[in-house]
Amino acid sequence: MRIKYLLSLAVLLLFRGAELFAQCSQCKQAAAATDENGNLVVGTGLNFGILYLLAMPFVFAAVLGGVWFYKTRQAKLAQQTS
């Protein structure tokens, strides 16, 4: 069973390999942008996008943790006053 899974994964990666290395047109444009003088500026706009994508899961986890903490604290306070 495991060998069939690994073999099918290898076949899928073999046929889809070229698309895995492809970039979207916005990424290509941001990576090879030029400033107002025509000088090549490599990746300045791309760095902010990478940091944004990196931060989003942490922000999402923090919001969920904050909501969970608030709800459990309110439930404990309500239980103590009853």
A tleap script that builds the chain and sets N, CA, C and O, in Angstrom:
source leaprc.protein.ff14SB
mol = sequence {
  NMET ARG ILE LYS TYR LEU LEU SER LEU ALA
  VAL LEU LEU LEU PHE ARG GLY ALA GLU LEU
  PHE ALA GLN CYS SER GLN CYS LYS GLN ALA
  ALA ALA ALA THR ASP GLU ASN GLY ASN LEU
  VAL VAL GLY THR GLY LEU ASN PHE GLY ILE
  LEU TYR LEU LEU ALA MET PRO PHE VAL PHE
  ALA ALA VAL LEU GLY GLY VAL TRP PHE TYR
  LYS THR ARG GLN ALA LYS LEU ALA GLN GLN
  THR CSER
}
set mol.1.N position { 0.834 -1.194 0.000 }
set mol.1.CA position { 0.000 0.000 0.000 }
set mol.1.C position { 0.875 1.253 0.000 }
set mol.1.O position { 0.628 2.192 -0.756 }
set mol.2.N position { 1.891 1.257 0.849 }
set mol.2.CA position { 2.751 2.433 0.931 }
set mol.2.C position { 3.558 2.630 -0.347 }
set mol.2.O position { 3.813 3.760 -0.763 }
set mol.3.N position { 3.956 1.524 -0.964 }
set mol.3.CA position { 4.725 1.619 -2.206 }
set mol.3.C position { 3.856 2.191 -3.317 }
set mol.3.O position { 4.336 2.982 -4.129 }
set mol.4.N position { 2.580 1.802 -3.364 }
set mol.4.CA position { 1.665 2.358 -4.367 }
set mol.4.C position { 1.487 3.860 -4.161 }
set mol.4.O position { 1.427 4.621 -5.127 }
set mol.5.N position { 1.403 4.278 -2.915 }
set mol.5.CA position { 1.249 5.701 -2.613 }
set mol.5.C position { 2.477 6.483 -3.054 }
set mol.5.O position { 2.350 7.529 -3.692 }
set mol.6.N position { 3.658 5.990 -2.722 }
set mol.6.CA position { 4.889 6.681 -3.098 }
set mol.6.C position { 5.087 6.690 -4.613 }
set mol.6.O position { 5.557 7.679 -5.176 }
set mol.7.N position { 4.729 5.592 -5.265 }
set mol.7.CA position { 4.862 5.527 -6.715 }
set mol.7.C position { 3.910 6.495 -7.405 }
set mol.7.O position { 4.294 7.173 -8.358 }
set mol.8.N position { 2.679 6.562 -6.932 }
set mol.8.CA position { 1.730 7.500 -7.536 }
set mol.8.C position { 2.147 8.947 -7.277 }
set mol.8.O position { 1.967 9.802 -8.144 }
set mol.9.N position { 2.695 9.232 -6.113 }
set mol.9.CA position { 3.190 10.574 -5.823 }
set mol.9.C position { 4.358 10.936 -6.731 }
set mol.9.O position { 4.439 12.063 -7.220 }
set mol.10.N position { 5.259 9.989 -6.959 }
set mol.10.CA position { 6.399 10.232 -7.846 }
set mol.10.C position { 5.941 10.485 -9.273 }
set mol.10.O position { 6.485 11.355 -9.954 }
set mol.11.N position { 4.945 9.735 -9.734 }
set mol.11.CA position { 4.431 9.928 -11.091 }
set mol.11.C position { 3.768 11.294 -11.224 }
set mol.11.O position { 3.961 11.985 -12.225 }
set mol.12.N position { 2.992 11.683 -10.222 }
set mol.12.CA position { 2.351 13.001 -10.268 }
set mol.12.C position { 3.373 14.122 -10.283 }
set mol.12.O position { 3.225 15.090 -11.029 }
set mol.13.N position { 4.409 13.998 -9.463 }
set mol.13.CA position { 5.439 15.031 -9.449 }
set mol.13.C position { 6.249 15.051 -10.735 }
set mol.13.O position { 6.726 16.106 -11.154 }
set mol.14.N position { 6.407 13.901 -11.357 }
set mol.14.CA position { 7.152 13.831 -12.608 }
set mol.14.C position { 6.423 14.565 -13.719 }
set mol.14.O position { 7.042 15.303 -14.484 }
set mol.15.N position { 5.122 14.371 -13.814 }
set mol.15.CA position { 4.351 15.009 -14.884 }
set mol.15.C position { 4.017 16.459 -14.573 }
set mol.15.O position { 3.768 17.229 -15.501 }
set mol.16.N position { 4.000 16.859 -13.330 }
set mol.16.CA position { 3.645 18.224 -12.951 }
set mol.16.C position { 4.865 19.031 -12.531 }
set mol.16.O position { 4.712 20.138 -12.016 }
set mol.17.N position { 6.056 18.518 -12.732 }
set mol.17.CA position { 7.282 19.150 -12.253 }
set mol.17.C position { 7.529 20.533 -12.819 }
set mol.17.O position { 7.961 21.426 -12.090 }
set mol.18.N position { 7.266 20.730 -14.096 }
set mol.18.CA position { 7.521 22.042 -14.712 }
set mol.18.C position { 6.606 23.104 -14.132 }
set mol.18.O position { 7.008 24.259 -13.994 }
set mol.19.N position { 5.383 22.731 -13.790 }
set mol.19.CA position { 4.442 23.697 -13.240 }
set mol.19.C position { 4.766 24.040 -11.785 }
set mol.19.O position { 4.370 25.096 -11.293 }
set mol.20.N position { 5.474 23.160 -11.106 }
set mol.20.CA position { 5.834 23.440 -9.719 }
set mol.20.C position { 6.850 24.566 -9.619 }
set mol.20.O position { 6.893 25.279 -8.617 }
set mol.21.N position { 7.662 24.727 -10.644 }
set mol.21.CA position { 8.683 25.767 -10.623 }
set mol.21.C position { 8.223 27.053 -11.302 }
set mol.21.O position { 8.984 28.019 -11.356 }
set mol.22.N position { 7.025 27.087 -11.809 }
set mol.22.CA position { 6.512 28.271 -12.489 }
set mol.22.C position { 6.138 29.340 -11.469 }
set mol.22.O position { 5.800 29.037 -10.325 }
set mol.23.N position { 6.205 30.576 -11.899 }
set mol.23.CA position { 5.829 31.704 -11.054 }
set mol.23.C position { 4.676 32.441 -11.708 }
set mol.23.O position { 4.499 32.402 -12.926 }
set mol.24.N position { 3.906 33.104 -10.885 }
set mol.24.CA position { 2.845 33.917 -11.459 }
set mol.24.C position { 3.445 35.181 -12.068 }
set mol.24.O position { 4.585 35.542 -11.776 }
set mol.25.N position { 2.681 35.834 -12.901 }
set mol.25.CA position { 3.201 37.013 -13.601 }
set mol.25.C position { 3.478 38.165 -12.640 }
set mol.25.O position { 4.394 38.953 -12.875 }
set mol.26.N position { 2.701 38.277 -11.562 }
set mol.26.CA position { 2.949 39.347 -10.599 }
set mol.26.C position { 4.264 39.126 -9.861 }
set mol.26.O position { 4.989 40.083 -9.592 }
set mol.27.N position { 4.578 37.880 -9.533 }
set mol.27.CA position { 5.833 37.596 -8.843 }
set mol.27.C position { 7.024 37.905 -9.750 }
set mol.27.O position { 8.022 38.469 -9.303 }
set mol.28.N position { 6.914 37.534 -11.018 }
set mol.28.CA position { 7.988 37.822 -11.960 }
set mol.28.C position { 8.181 39.324 -12.111 }
set mol.28.O position { 9.313 39.805 -12.168 }
set mol.29.N position { 7.078 40.067 -12.175 }
set mol.29.CA position { 7.153 41.508 -12.338 }
set mol.29.C position { 7.743 42.162 -11.092 }
set mol.29.O position { 8.548 43.086 -11.208 }
set mol.30.N position { 7.362 41.706 -9.917 }
set mol.30.CA position { 7.873 42.290 -8.685 }
set mol.30.C position { 9.341 41.949 -8.470 }
set mol.30.O position { 10.092 42.754 -7.920 }
set mol.31.N position { 9.750 40.765 -8.898 }
set mol.31.CA position { 11.141 40.363 -8.714 }
set mol.31.C position { 12.070 41.122 -9.652 }
set mol.31.O position { 13.227 41.358 -9.305 }
set mol.32.N position { 11.602 41.500 -10.805 }
set mol.32.CA position { 12.436 42.188 -11.785 }
set mol.32.C position { 11.926 43.598 -12.030 }
set mol.32.O position { 11.852 44.031 -13.180 }
set mol.33.N position { 11.581 44.308 -10.999 }
set mol.33.CA position { 11.054 45.670 -11.145 }
set mol.33.C position { 12.199 46.652 -11.360 }
set mol.33.O position { 13.351 46.371 -11.029 }
set mol.34.N position { 11.857 47.807 -11.921 }
set mol.34.CA position { 12.837 48.876 -12.103 }
set mol.34.C position { 12.339 50.125 -11.391 }
set mol.34.O position { 11.134 50.338 -11.255 }
set mol.35.N position { 13.276 50.944 -10.943 }
set mol.35.CA position { 12.890 52.198 -10.296 }
set mol.35.C position { 12.677 53.277 -11.351 }
set mol.35.O position { 12.718 52.998 -12.549 }
set mol.36.N position { 12.446 54.524 -10.898 }
set mol.36.CA position { 12.141 55.600 -11.843 }
set mol.36.C position { 13.315 55.960 -12.750 }
set mol.36.O position { 13.105 56.568 -13.799 }
set mol.37.N position { 14.542 55.603 -12.377 }
set mol.37.CA position { 15.710 55.879 -13.205 }
set mol.37.C position { 16.016 54.747 -14.179 }
set mol.37.O position { 16.937 54.853 -14.989 }
set mol.38.N position { 15.246 53.665 -14.101 }
set mol.38.CA position { 15.483 52.538 -14.995 }
set mol.38.C position { 16.431 51.500 -14.442 }
set mol.38.O position { 16.747 50.528 -15.129 }
set mol.39.N position { 16.897 51.680 -13.210 }
set mol.39.CA position { 17.796 50.712 -12.594 }
set mol.39.C position { 17.010 49.493 -12.125 }
set mol.39.O position { 15.881 49.615 -11.650 }
set mol.40.N position { 17.612 48.331 -12.261 }
set mol.40.CA position { 16.961 47.089 -11.855 }
set mol.40.C position { 16.957 46.987 -10.334 }
set mol.40.O position { 18.010 47.037 -9.699 }
set mol.41.N position { 15.778 46.845 -9.759 }
set mol.41.CA position { 15.613 46.700 -8.316 }
set mol.41.C position { 15.061 45.296 -8.086 }
set mol.41.O position { 13.921 45.000 -8.446 }
set mol.42.N position { 15.865 44.452 -7.495 }
set mol.42.CA position { 15.489 43.046 -7.374 }
set mol.42.C position { 14.785 42.796 -6.058 }
set mol.42.O position { 15.383 42.959 -4.994 }
set mol.43.N position { 13.527 42.402 -6.113 }
set mol.43.CA position { 12.809 41.874 -4.974 }
set mol.43.C position { 12.406 42.820 -3.878 }
set mol.43.O position { 12.090 42.346 -2.787 }
set mol.44.N position { 12.392 44.119 -4.075 }
set mol.44.CA position { 12.014 45.012 -2.977 }
set mol.44.C position { 10.532 44.895 -2.653 }
set mol.44.O position { 10.159 44.893 -1.480 }
set mol.45.N position { 9.683 44.798 -3.665 }
set mol.45.CA position { 8.254 44.641 -3.416 }
set mol.45.C position { 7.898 43.227 -2.997 }
set mol.45.O position { 6.855 43.001 -2.384 }
set mol.46.N position { 8.748 42.291 -3.320 }
set mol.46.CA position { 8.491 40.892 -3.007 }
set mol.46.C position { 8.689 40.601 -1.523 }
set mol.46.O position { 8.011 39.736 -0.969 }
set mol.47.N position { 9.606 41.310 -0.878 }
set mol.47.CA position { 9.890 41.059 0.533 }
set mol.47.C position { 8.686 41.345 1.418 }
set mol.47.O position { 8.410 40.581 2.343 }
set mol.48.N position { 7.965 42.427 1.156 }
set mol.48.CA position { 6.790 42.752 1.953 }
set mol.48.C position { 5.720 41.690 1.794 }
set mol.48.O position { 5.060 41.327 2.768 }
set mol.49.N position { 5.537 41.188 0.585 }
set mol.49.CA position { 4.562 40.132 0.342 }
set mol.49.C position { 4.909 38.850 1.071 }
set mol.49.O position { 4.027 38.176 1.602 }
set mol.50.N position { 6.174 38.514 1.099 }
set mol.50.CA position { 6.613 37.314 1.811 }
set mol.50.C position { 6.379 37.464 3.303 }
set mol.50.O position { 5.904 36.532 3.952 }
set mol.51.N position { 6.704 38.611 3.850 }
set mol.51.CA position { 6.487 38.832 5.279 }
set mol.51.C position { 5.004 38.841 5.622 }
set mol.51.O position { 4.608 38.376 6.691 }
set mol.52.N position { 4.190 39.363 4.727 }
set mol.52.CA position { 2.744 39.366 4.939 }
set mol.52.C position { 2.210 37.939 4.974 }
set mol.52.O position { 1.432 37.586 5.860 }
set mol.53.N position { 2.623 37.126 4.020 }
set mol.53.CA position { 2.179 35.734 3.989 }
set mol.53.C position { 2.700 34.945 5.181 }
set mol.53.O position { 2.033 34.024 5.651 }
set mol.54.N position { 3.871 35.289 5.669 }
set mol.54.CA position { 4.436 34.617 6.830 }
set mol.54.C position { 3.681 34.973 8.099 }
set mol.54.O position { 3.507 34.126 8.975 }
set mol.55.N position { 3.234 36.208 8.208 }
set mol.55.CA position { 2.594 36.672 9.441 }
set mol.55.C position { 1.142 36.228 9.568 }
set mol.55.O position { 0.641 36.104 10.685 }
set mol.56.N position { 0.462 35.989 8.472 }
set mol.56.CA position { -0.971 35.701 8.533 }
set mol.56.C position { -1.337 34.471 9.369 }
set mol.56.O position { -2.298 34.554 10.133 }
set mol.57.N position { -0.641 33.343 9.276 }
set mol.57.CA position { -1.015 32.217 10.143 }
set mol.57.C position { -0.829 32.530 11.621 }
set mol.57.O position { -1.615 32.070 12.449 }
set mol.58.N position { 0.189 33.299 11.963 }
set mol.58.CA position { 0.426 33.657 13.357 }
set mol.58.C position { -0.654 34.609 13.872 }
set mol.58.O position { -1.095 34.488 15.015 }
set mol.59.N position { -1.077 35.546 13.041 }
set mol.59.CA position { -2.152 36.456 13.427 }
set mol.59.C position { -3.453 35.679 13.608 }
set mol.59.O position { -4.192 35.910 14.565 }
set mol.60.N position { -3.726 34.769 12.697 }
set mol.60.CA position { -4.927 33.943 12.788 }
set mol.60.C position { -4.919 33.105 14.065 }
set mol.60.O position { -5.935 33.019 14.755 }
set mol.61.N position { -3.778 32.486 14.385 }
set mol.61.CA position { -3.670 31.680 15.603 }
set mol.61.C position { -3.812 32.552 16.845 }
set mol.61.O position { -4.426 32.126 17.823 }
set mol.62.N position { -3.263 33.751 16.827 }
set mol.62.CA position { -3.375 34.645 17.974 }
set mol.62.C position { -4.819 35.088 18.189 }
set mol.62.O position { -5.279 35.165 19.328 }
set mol.63.N position { -5.525 35.375 17.122 }
set mol.63.CA position { -6.932 35.770 17.250 }
set mol.63.C position { -7.763 34.616 17.792 }
set mol.63.O position { -8.580 34.806 18.693 }
set mol.64.N position { -7.561 33.430 17.252 }
set mol.64.CA position { -8.292 32.267 17.754 }
set mol.64.C position { -7.955 31.981 19.215 }
set mol.64.O position { -8.845 31.665 20.004 }
set mol.65.N position { -6.690 32.089 19.576 }
set mol.65.CA position { -6.292 31.891 20.968 }
set mol.65.C position { -6.884 32.943 21.885 }
set mol.65.O position { -7.293 32.629 23.003 }
set mol.66.N position { -6.935 34.186 21.430 }
set mol.66.CA position { -7.528 35.251 22.232 }
set mol.66.C position { -9.016 35.056 22.443 }
set mol.66.O position { -9.523 35.278 23.542 }
set mol.67.N position { -9.724 34.638 21.392 }
set mol.67.CA position { -11.155 34.376 21.518 }
set mol.67.C position { -11.394 33.205 22.465 }
set mol.67.O position { -12.283 33.260 23.314 }
set mol.68.N position { -10.602 32.149 22.319 }
set mol.68.CA position { -10.746 30.986 23.199 }
set mol.68.C position { -10.483 31.369 24.651 }
set mol.68.O position { -11.234 30.974 25.543 }
set mol.69.N position { -9.412 32.142 24.895 }
set mol.69.CA position { -9.084 32.576 26.248 }
set mol.69.C position { -10.205 33.433 26.836 }
set mol.69.O position { -10.588 33.245 27.990 }
set mol.70.N position { -10.723 34.360 26.057 }
set mol.70.CA position { -11.792 35.241 26.524 }
set mol.70.C position { -13.053 34.448 26.859 }
set mol.70.O position { -13.679 34.677 27.894 }
set mol.71.N position { -13.423 33.515 25.982 }
set mol.71.CA position { -14.627 32.715 26.215 }
set mol.71.C position { -14.499 31.834 27.449 }
set mol.71.O position { -15.438 31.743 28.239 }
set mol.72.N position { -13.347 31.181 27.630 }
set mol.72.CA position { -13.179 30.314 28.808 }
set mol.72.C position { -13.111 31.132 30.090 }
set mol.72.O position { -13.601 30.701 31.134 }
set mol.73.N position { -12.511 32.301 30.013 }
set mol.73.CA position { -12.442 33.155 31.204 }
set mol.73.C position { -13.839 33.648 31.599 }
set mol.73.O position { -14.185 33.669 32.780 }
set mol.74.N position { -14.632 34.040 30.606 }
set mol.74.CA position { -15.997 34.483 30.890 }
set mol.74.C position { -16.834 33.335 31.459 }
set mol.74.O position { -17.651 33.547 32.355 }
set mol.75.N position { -16.633 32.126 30.943 }
set mol.75.CA position { -17.379 30.981 31.455 }
set mol.75.C position { -16.985 30.674 32.902 }
set mol.75.O position { -17.846 30.339 33.716 }
set mol.76.N position { -15.707 30.783 33.228 }
set mol.76.CA position { -15.252 30.524 34.602 }
set mol.76.C position { -15.793 31.594 35.561 }
set mol.76.O position { -16.205 31.281 36.678 }
set mol.77.N position { -15.788 32.845 35.118 }
set mol.77.CA position { -16.312 33.915 35.969 }
set mol.77.C position { -17.813 33.767 36.200 }
set mol.77.O position { -18.307 34.015 37.300 }
set mol.78.N position { -18.531 33.363 35.161 }
set mol.78.CA position { -19.966 33.152 35.288 }
set mol.78.C position { -20.272 31.980 36.211 }
set mol.78.O position { -21.252 32.006 36.954 }
set mol.79.N position { -19.429 30.952 36.160 }
set mol.79.CA position { -19.614 29.774 37.008 }
set mol.79.C position { -19.305 30.106 38.467 }
set mol.79.O position { -19.959 29.580 39.367 }
set mol.80.N position { -18.326 30.964 38.710 }
set mol.80.CA position { -17.974 31.336 40.088 }
set mol.80.C position { -19.026 32.223 40.718 }
set mol.80.O position { -19.251 32.130 41.924 }
set mol.81.N position { -19.668 33.066 39.962 }
set mol.81.CA position { -20.672 33.975 40.508 }
set mol.81.C position { -22.016 33.276 40.717 }
set mol.81.O position { -22.861 33.775 41.460 }
set mol.82.N position { -22.222 32.140 40.077 }
set mol.82.CA position { -23.499 31.420 40.230 }
set mol.82.C position { -23.570 30.633 41.500 }
set mol.82.O position { -24.579 29.979 41.765 }
savepdb mol mol.pdb
quit
